[in-house]
Structures are given as structure tokens and as C-alpha cells.
Amino acid sequence: MAMNISFPGGLRVDAEFRGHVIKTDQVPKAGGDGSAPEPFSLFLASIGTCAGIFVLEFCRARGISTEGISLVQSHKVDPVDRSLAAVNIEIRVPPNFPEKYHAALVRAADQCPVKRKIIDPPEFNIQTIVT
């Protein structure tokens, strides 16, 4: 799958694939317009939404309503090098959610392939091509 990256102006960078355009920008304090999320924010969102897909599918497979279920994701940054130190995801369920499935929800969210690729990263190959 090819993804085309373009520069529509300012500090905006867009990714186009499968008929979708994912827009990114930088915050004003970094020189951008703040018109779209920063790429790193999309990276973090991909973790949470991926976990959410697995929670959703877990519930759908068992006929459990997802009403009142949400995921809250937070992260910690290393104060020394400003790198991502931890990602925390809380799966919040309503009081009537079957307790016997609490741990299983965690296991379901843990199956997220985005998270798995962070743990076992792919090889990156970057090159310049003259066109």
C-alpha cells in the first residue's frame, strides 16, 4: 500500500491513501497554524483507537452493549530526553458491565497491532529518489 505525503503549505503535511486524507500541522508555538493534530498526536491516537477496536469487537462478539464504555488514554514523557516513557489506557465500564469480563477486556485491548509493532518494531528504509 502506497501512502502519498504532500506539503499543502505552512507546516502542514498530509498523508493520502485509500481515498482518505489525514491532515497534520504543528501547534502555533512550533510555527504551525494548529489546523490539524501534530503527527505524534495521531500516533498516540492510533494506539487508543486500535485498543478501542478490540474492546468494541470483544463486546460485539458477546452481545454486550458498548453504551457507557469508553477508553481514556494518557501518557508520560521522560523529563530528561522528552521521549515517550509510558502509555496508560483505562477501559471504563458502567456498573452493570459483567465483572467476569473485566480482565478479558484488558486482554482484548492488549491485542492491538499498533502496540505490538511498537514492541516489535519494523525495519525502516528511507531513501531519496530523483524523479
Backbone as JSON Lines, residues from 0, in Angstrom:
{"i":0,"aa":"M","n":[0.85,-1.18,0.0],"ca":[0.0,0.0,0.0],"c":[0.89,1.23,0.0]}
{"i":1,"aa":"A","n":[0.71,2.07,-0.97],"ca":[1.46,3.32,-1.03],"c":[0.66,4.43,-0.36]}
{"i":2,"aa":"M","n":[1.35,5.27,0.36],"ca":[0.76,6.42,1.01],"c":[1.51,7.63,0.48]}
{"i":3,"aa":"N","n":[0.79,8.59,-0.08],"ca":[1.43,9.78,-0.63],"c":[1.41,10.9,0.4]}
{"i":4,"aa":"I","n":[2.58,11.45,0.66],"ca":[2.74,12.53,1.63],"c":[2.96,13.82,0.84]}
{"i":5,"aa":"S","n":[2.21,14.87,1.19],"ca":[2.33,16.14,0.48],"c":[2.43,17.3,1.46]}
{"i":6,"aa":"F","n":[2.81,18.45,0.94],"ca":[3.04,19.64,1.74],"c":[2.13,20.75,1.25]}
{"i":7,"aa":"P","n":[0.91,20.87,1.82],"ca":[-0.05,21.85,1.31],"c":[0.21,23.3,1.72]}
{"i":8,"aa":"G","n":[1.23,23.57,2.49],"ca":[1.55,24.94,2.88],"c":[1.8,25.06,4.36]}
{"i":9,"aa":"G","n":[2.56,26.07,4.72],"ca":[2.92,26.26,6.12],"c":[3.66,25.05,6.63]}
{"i":10,"aa":"L","n":[3.33,24.62,7.83],"ca":[3.92,23.4,8.4],"c":[2.97,22.22,8.31]}
{"i":11,"aa":"R","n":[1.98,22.33,7.42],"ca":[1.03,21.24,7.23],"c":[1.67,20.15,6.37]}
{"i":12,"aa":"V","n":[1.41,18.9,6.75],"ca":[1.84,17.74,5.99],"c":[0.66,16.78,5.96]}
{"i":13,"aa":"D","n":[0.26,16.37,4.75],"ca":[-0.89,15.49,4.6],"c":[-0.45,14.12,4.1]}
{"i":14,"aa":"A","n":[-1.19,13.1,4.51],"ca":[-0.98,11.74,4.02],"c":[-2.26,11.31,3.32]}
{"i":15,"aa":"E","n":[-2.13,10.85,2.08],"ca":[-3.29,10.41,1.31],"c":[-3.16,8.93,0.97]}
{"i":16,"aa":"F","n":[-4.21,8.17,1.29],"ca":[-4.23,6.75,0.97],"c":[-5.66,6.25,1.03]}
{"i":17,"aa":"R","n":[-5.94,5.27,0.19],"ca":[-7.26,4.63,0.13],"c":[-8.41,5.64,0.07]}
{"i":18,"aa":"G","n":[-8.22,6.75,-0.59],"ca":[-9.27,7.75,-0.73],"c":[-9.45,8.65,0.48]}
{"i":19,"aa":"H","n":[-8.57,8.56,1.46],"ca":[-8.64,9.4,2.66],"c":[-7.44,10.34,2.7]}
{"i":20,"aa":"V","n":[-7.64,11.49,3.31],"ca":[-6.54,12.41,3.55],"c":[-6.44,12.63,5.06]}
{"i":21,"aa":"I","n":[-5.29,12.33,5.61],"ca":[-5.01,12.58,7.03],"c":[-4.18,13.86,7.07]}
{"i":22,"aa":"K","n":[-4.72,14.87,7.7],"ca":[-4.05,16.17,7.76],"c":[-3.3,16.3,9.08]}
{"i":23,"aa":"T","n":[-2.11,16.88,9.0],"ca":[-1.36,17.2,10.21],"c":[-0.85,18.64,10.11]}
{"i":24,"aa":"D","n":[-0.53,19.19,11.26],"ca":[0.02,20.55,11.35],"c":[0.81,20.61,12.64]}
{"i":25,"aa":"Q","n":[1.46,21.68,12.86],"ca":[2.15,21.91,14.12],"c":[1.38,22.95,14.91]}
{"i":26,"aa":"V","n":[1.55,22.94,16.2],"ca":[0.9,23.93,17.06],"c":[1.51,25.31,16.79]}
{"i":27,"aa":"P","n":[0.76,26.37,17.05],"ca":[1.3,27.72,16.8],"c":[2.64,28.0,17.48]}
{"i":28,"aa":"K","n":[2.84,27.5,18.69],"ca":[4.11,27.79,19.37],"c":[5.3,27.13,18.67]}
{"i":29,"aa":"A","n":[5.02,26.14,17.79],"ca":[6.07,25.5,17.0],"c":[6.12,26.05,15.58]}
{"i":30,"aa":"G","n":[5.33,27.09,15.3],"ca":[5.35,27.73,14.0],"c":[4.24,27.32,13.06]}
{"i":31,"aa":"G","n":[3.37,26.41,13.49],"ca":[2.25,25.98,12.65],"c":[1.01,26.8,12.9]}
{"i":32,"aa":"D","n":[-0.06,26.41,12.23],"ca":[-1.35,27.09,12.4],"c":[-2.24,26.39,13.41]}
{"i":33,"aa":"G","n":[-1.89,25.17,13.82],"ca":[-2.74,24.4,14.71],"c":[-4.03,23.96,14.03]}
{"i":34,"aa":"S","n":[-4.0,23.84,12.7],"ca":[-5.2,23.5,11.94],"c":[-5.54,22.02,11.96]}
{"i":35,"aa":"A","n":[-4.62,21.2,12.43],"ca":[-4.82,19.75,12.48],"c":[-3.91,19.2,13.58]}
{"i":36,"aa":"P","n":[-4.13,17.96,13.99],"ca":[-3.25,17.38,15.02],"c":[-1.81,17.28,14.52]}
{"i":37,"aa":"E","n":[-0.9,17.28,15.48],"ca":[0.5,17.02,15.16],"c":[0.66,15.53,14.86]}
{"i":38,"aa":"P","n":[1.65,15.15,14.03],"ca":[1.84,13.73,13.72],"c":[1.97,12.86,14.96]}
{"i":39,"aa":"F","n":[2.66,13.32,16.0],"ca":[2.82,12.5,17.18],"c":[1.49,12.28,17.89]}
{"i":40,"aa":"S","n":[0.6,13.26,17.84],"ca":[-0.74,13.09,18.42],"c":[-1.52,12.02,17.68]}
{"i":41,"aa":"L","n":[-1.36,11.98,16.35],"ca":[-2.03,10.93,15.58],"c":[-1.46,9.56,15.93]}
{"i":42,"aa":"F","n":[-0.15,9.51,16.15],"ca":[0.48,8.26,16.59],"c":[-0.15,7.78,17.89]}
{"i":43,"aa":"L","n":[-0.27,8.68,18.86],"ca":[-0.88,8.31,20.14],"c":[-2.34,7.91,19.96]}
{"i":44,"aa":"A","n":[-3.06,8.65,19.12],"ca":[-4.47,8.33,18.88],"c":[-4.6,6.95,18.22]}
{"i":45,"aa":"S","n":[-3.64,6.58,17.4],"ca":[-3.73,5.27,16.75],"c":[-3.63,4.14,17.77]}
{"i":46,"aa":"I","n":[-2.91,4.36,18.84],"ca":[-2.81,3.35,19.91],"c":[-4.17,3.2,20.6]}
{"i":47,"aa":"G","n":[-4.75,4.31,21.02],"ca":[-6.03,4.27,21.73],"c":[-7.18,3.78,20.88]}
{"i":48,"aa":"T","n":[-7.23,4.23,19.64],"ca":[-8.33,3.79,18.78],"c":[-8.18,2.32,18.39]}
{"i":49,"aa":"C","n":[-6.95,1.87,18.25],"ca":[-6.71,0.45,17.97],"c":[-7.18,-0.41,19.15]}
{"i":50,"aa":"A","n":[-6.81,-0.02,20.35],"ca":[-7.28,-0.74,21.54],"c":[-8.81,-0.7,21.59]}
{"i":51,"aa":"G","n":[-9.38,0.45,21.23],"ca":[-10.84,0.6,21.23],"c":[-11.52,-0.35,20.26]}
{"i":52,"aa":"I","n":[-10.93,-0.57,19.11],"ca":[-11.49,-1.51,18.13],"c":[-11.57,-2.91,18.74]}
{"i":53,"aa":"F","n":[-10.53,-3.31,19.46],"ca":[-10.53,-4.65,20.05],"c":[-11.53,-4.76,21.2]}
{"i":54,"aa":"V","n":[-11.71,-3.69,21.97],"ca":[-12.73,-3.69,23.02],"c":[-14.11,-3.76,22.37]}
{"i":55,"aa":"L","n":[-14.33,-2.98,21.33],"ca":[-15.6,-3.0,20.61],"c":[-15.91,-4.38,20.07]}
{"i":56,"aa":"E","n":[-14.94,-5.0,19.41],"ca":[-15.16,-6.33,18.84],"c":[-15.41,-7.38,19.93]}
{"i":57,"aa":"F","n":[-14.71,-7.26,21.06],"ca":[-14.93,-8.17,22.18],"c":[-16.39,-8.09,22.62]}
{"i":58,"aa":"C","n":[-16.89,-6.88,22.78],"ca":[-18.27,-6.7,23.24],"c":[-19.27,-7.17,22.19]}
{"i":59,"aa":"R","n":[-19.03,-6.84,20.94],"ca":[-19.94,-7.25,19.86],"c":[-20.03,-8.77,19.76]}
{"i":60,"aa":"A","n":[-18.9,-9.45,19.91],"ca":[-18.9,-10.91,19.81],"c":[-19.72,-11.57,20.92]}
{"i":61,"aa":"R","n":[-19.9,-10.87,22.02],"ca":[-20.64,-11.43,23.16],"c":[-22.01,-10.79,23.34]}
{"i":62,"aa":"G","n":[-22.39,-9.93,22.42],"ca":[-23.69,-9.28,22.51],"c":[-23.78,-8.3,23.66]}
{"i":63,"aa":"I","n":[-22.65,-7.74,24.07],"ca":[-22.62,-6.78,25.19],"c":[-22.68,-5.37,24.61]}
{"i":64,"aa":"S","n":[-23.58,-4.58,25.1],"ca":[-23.71,-3.2,24.66],"c":[-22.44,-2.42,25.02]}
{"i":65,"aa":"T","n":[-22.03,-1.53,24.13],"ca":[-20.87,-0.67,24.42],"c":[-21.31,0.67,25.0]}
{"i":66,"aa":"E","n":[-22.61,0.81,25.24],"ca":[-23.09,2.05,25.85],"c":[-22.46,2.22,27.23]}
{"i":67,"aa":"G","n":[-21.88,3.37,27.44],"ca":[-21.24,3.66,28.73],"c":[-19.8,3.2,28.83]}
{"i":68,"aa":"I","n":[-19.28,2.53,27.79],"ca":[-17.88,2.11,27.79],"c":[-17.05,3.16,27.08]}
{"i":69,"aa":"S","n":[-15.92,3.49,27.65],"ca":[-15.0,4.41,27.0],"c":[-13.58,4.03,27.37]}
{"i":70,"aa":"L","n":[-12.65,4.5,26.6],"ca":[-11.24,4.33,26.91],"c":[-10.66,5.71,27.14]}
{"i":71,"aa":"V","n":[-9.85,5.84,28.16],"ca":[-9.15,7.09,28.44],"c":[-7.67,6.76,28.41]}
{"i":72,"aa":"Q","n":[-6.98,7.42,27.5],"ca":[-5.56,7.18,27.33],"c":[-4.77,8.4,27.79]}
{"i":73,"aa":"S","n":[-3.7,8.15,28.5],"ca":[-2.78,9.21,28.9],"c":[-1.37,8.69,28.66]}
{"i":74,"aa":"H","n":[-0.42,9.57,28.71],"ca":[0.96,9.14,28.52],"c":[1.89,9.96,29.39]}
{"i":75,"aa":"K","n":[3.06,9.4,29.62],"ca":[4.1,10.07,30.4],"c":[5.3,10.3,29.49]}
{"i":76,"aa":"V","n":[5.91,11.44,29.68],"ca":[7.1,11.8,28.92],"c":[8.29,11.8,29.86]}
{"i":77,"aa":"D","n":[9.39,11.23,29.39],"ca":[10.63,11.24,30.17],"c":[11.1,12.68,30.33]}
{"i":78,"aa":"P","n":[11.27,13.17,31.56],"ca":[11.64,14.57,31.76],"c":[13.04,14.92,31.26]}
{"i":79,"aa":"V","n":[13.89,13.93,31.1],"ca":[15.26,14.2,30.67],"c":[15.35,14.35,29.16]}
{"i":80,"aa":"D","n":[14.89,13.34,28.42],"ca":[15.04,13.39,26.96],"c":[13.73,13.67,26.21]}
{"i":81,"aa":"R","n":[12.64,13.88,26.95],"ca":[11.33,14.21,26.39],"c":[10.75,13.1,25.51]}
{"i":82,"aa":"S","n":[11.25,11.87,25.66],"ca":[10.72,10.75,24.89],"c":[9.48,10.18,25.59]}
{"i":83,"aa":"L","n":[8.73,9.41,24.83],"ca":[7.55,8.75,25.37],"c":[8.0,7.67,26.34]}
{"i":84,"aa":"A","n":[7.61,7.8,27.6],"ca":[8.04,6.85,28.63],"c":[6.98,5.8,28.94]}
{"i":85,"aa":"A","n":[5.7,6.16,28.84],"ca":[4.63,5.22,29.17],"c":[3.33,5.66,28.51]}
{"i":86,"aa":"V","n":[2.53,4.67,28.15],"ca":[1.18,4.91,27.65],"c":[0.24,4.15,28.59]}
{"i":87,"aa":"N","n":[-0.75,4.83,29.11],"ca":[-1.72,4.24,30.03],"c":[-3.1,4.3,29.39]}
{"i":88,"aa":"I","n":[-3.79,3.18,29.43],"ca":[-5.16,3.13,28.89],"c":[-6.08,2.59,29.98]}
{"i":89,"aa":"E","n":[-7.1,3.36,30.29],"ca":[-8.14,2.91,31.22],"c":[-9.37,2.54,30.39]}
{"i":90,"aa":"I","n":[-9.87,1.33,30.59],"ca":[-11.12,0.93,29.95],"c":[-12.2,1.16,31.01]}
{"i":91,"aa":"R","n":[-13.02,2.14,30.78],"ca":[-14.06,2.5,31.75],"c":[-15.37,1.84,31.34]}
{"i":92,"aa":"V","n":[-15.92,1.1,32.28],"ca":[-17.17,0.38,32.03],"c":[-18.22,0.82,33.03]}
{"i":93,"aa":"P","n":[-19.49,0.74,32.65],"ca":[-20.56,1.09,33.59],"c":[-20.71,0.02,34.67]}
{"i":94,"aa":"P","n":[-21.38,0.34,35.76],"ca":[-21.53,-0.61,36.87],"c":[-22.19,-1.93,36.48]}
{"i":95,"aa":"N","n":[-23.01,-1.92,35.44],"ca":[-23.71,-3.15,35.05],"c":[-22.89,-4.02,34.09]}
{"i":96,"aa":"F","n":[-21.67,-3.62,33.76],"ca":[-20.83,-4.42,32.86],"c":[-20.41,-5.68,33.62]}
{"i":97,"aa":"P","n":[-20.54,-6.86,33.03],"ca":[-20.23,-8.11,33.73],"c":[-18.78,-8.15,34.24]}
{"i":98,"aa":"E","n":[-18.63,-8.3,35.53],"ca":[-17.31,-8.3,36.16],"c":[-16.43,-9.43,35.61]}
{"i":99,"aa":"K","n":[-17.05,-10.54,35.24],"ca":[-16.26,-11.67,34.74],"c":[-15.5,-11.32,33.46]}
{"i":100,"aa":"Y","n":[-15.85,-10.22,32.8],"ca":[-15.19,-9.82,31.57],"c":[-14.16,-8.69,31.75]}
{"i":101,"aa":"H","n":[-13.98,-8.2,32.95],"ca":[-13.04,-7.08,33.16],"c":[-11.63,-7.42,32.67]}
{"i":102,"aa":"A","n":[-11.08,-8.51,33.14],"ca":[-9.72,-8.89,32.73],"c":[-9.67,-9.25,31.25]}
{"i":103,"aa":"A","n":[-10.73,-9.83,30.74],"ca":[-10.77,-10.2,29.32],"c":[-10.76,-8.96,28.43]}
{"i":104,"aa":"L","n":[-11.38,-7.87,28.89],"ca":[-11.33,-6.62,28.13],"c":[-9.89,-6.12,28.0]}
{"i":105,"aa":"V","n":[-9.15,-6.22,29.09],"ca":[-7.74,-5.82,29.07],"c":[-6.97,-6.68,28.08]}
{"i":106,"aa":"R","n":[-7.2,-7.97,28.11],"ca":[-6.51,-8.87,27.17],"c":[-6.9,-8.55,25.73]}
{"i":107,"aa":"A","n":[-8.15,-8.2,25.51],"ca":[-8.6,-7.85,24.16],"c":[-7.89,-6.58,23.68]}
{"i":108,"aa":"A","n":[-7.88,-5.55,24.5],"ca":[-7.22,-4.29,24.13],"c":[-5.72,-4.51,23.91]}
{"i":109,"aa":"D","n":[-5.15,-5.44,24.64],"ca":[-3.72,-5.74,24.54],"c":[-3.35,-6.35,23.19]}
{"i":110,"aa":"Q","n":[-4.33,-6.81,22.43],"ca":[-4.08,-7.43,21.12],"c":[-3.84,-6.4,20.02]}
{"i":111,"aa":"C","n":[-3.95,-5.14,20.33],"ca":[-3.81,-4.07,19.35],"c":[-2.5,-4.2,18.56]}
{"i":112,"aa":"P","n":[-2.58,-4.33,17.22],"ca":[-1.36,-4.47,16.43],"c":[-0.49,-3.22,16.4]}
{"i":113,"aa":"V","n":[-1.06,-2.05,16.64],"ca":[-0.24,-0.83,16.71],"c":[0.72,-0.95,17.9]}
{"i":114,"aa":"K","n":[0.19,-1.33,19.04],"ca":[1.03,-1.52,20.23],"c":[2.05,-2.61,19.99]}
{"i":115,"aa":"R","n":[1.64,-3.68,19.37],"ca":[2.56,-4.8,19.12],"c":[3.72,-4.38,18.21]}
{"i":116,"aa":"K","n":[3.46,-3.48,17.27],"ca":[4.53,-3.03,16.38],"c":[5.49,-2.09,17.1]}
{"i":117,"aa":"I","n":[5.03,-1.45,18.15],"ca":[5.94,-0.63,18.96],"c":[6.88,-1.56,19.73]}
{"i":118,"aa":"I","n":[6.32,-2.64,20.24],"ca":[7.12,-3.6,21.0],"c":[8.1,-4.34,20.09]}
{"i":119,"aa":"D","n":[7.67,-4.67,18.89],"ca":[8.5,-5.37,17.91],"c":[8.51,-4.53,16.64]}
{"i":120,"aa":"P","n":[9.33,-3.47,16.61],"ca":[9.24,-2.51,15.5],"c":[9.71,-3.08,14.17]}
{"i":121,"aa":"P","n":[9.14,-2.52,13.1],"ca":[9.56,-2.94,11.76],"c":[10.89,-2.28,11.4]}
{"i":122,"aa":"E","n":[11.48,-2.76,10.34],"ca":[12.67,-2.13,9.78],"c":[12.21,-0.89,9.01]}
{"i":123,"aa":"F","n":[12.95,0.21,9.12],"ca":[12.64,1.42,8.36],"c":[13.69,1.6,7.28]}
{"i":124,"aa":"N","n":[13.24,1.85,6.05],"ca":[14.13,2.11,4.93],"c":[13.72,3.45,4.34]}
{"i":125,"aa":"I","n":[14.6,4.41,4.38],"ca":[14.31,5.76,3.87],"c":[15.37,6.09,2.84]}
{"i":126,"aa":"Q","n":[14.91,6.57,1.68],"ca":[15.87,6.9,0.61],"c":[15.38,8.09,-0.18]}
{"i":127,"aa":"T","n":[16.26,8.74,-0.87],"ca":[15.91,9.84,-1.77],"c":[15.92,9.29,-3.19]}
{"i":128,"aa":"I","n":[14.84,9.6,-3.95],"ca":[14.71,9.16,-5.33],"c":[14.56,10.42,-6.19]}
{"i":129,"aa":"V","n":[15.36,10.56,-7.23],"ca":[15.25,11.68,-8.16],"c":[14.18,11.33,-9.19]}
{"i":130,"aa":"T","n":[13.17,12.19,-9.34],"ca":[12.1,11.92,-10.3],"c":[12.08,12.93,-11.41]}
